[in-house]
Amino acid sequence: MSKIIEDYIKNNQFGKHLDMEFKILAPGHIEYYLTTKNNLEAIEGMTHGGAIAGFMDGILGVAALSEVENENKLVATIEFKINYMKPIFTNEQLTGTGKVLQRGKSTLVVEGKIMCGDELKVCALGTFKAYSNSN
């Protein structure tokens, strides 16, 4: 595991707060895991869309980061579009997948999906800026 990924894990307070964990399958391709809890509810039994957007940003961002980490680069979100296709309920075990679709000189386009078992709940497409790590 690279120092960049180690630092991300160490410093990602948002991910720690939500008990999110990830696995890099290959450069540019990751899985991220989250079990929703009642502290993420918008209404009883339903997970807030903002929490899921944050999870998706992590999915997309770590996929982009895993693509450029070996070049000592970091990434920042430029934008992403998210589609909530099915509700996410409290205590669901979610698996997010992120995959880089296109890499340019300094930008990456990444797709993300959030599944609960075999059911597609959310999908997104994001653009990320890669930049040199000055540390």
Secondary structure, 3 states (H helix, E strand, C coil): CCHHHHHHHHHCHHHHHHCCEEEEEECCEEEEEEECCHHHEEECCEECHHHHHHHHHHHHHHHHHHHHHHHCEEEEEEEEEEEECCCCECCCEEEEEEEEEEECCCEEEEEEEEEECCEEEEEEEEEEEEEECCC
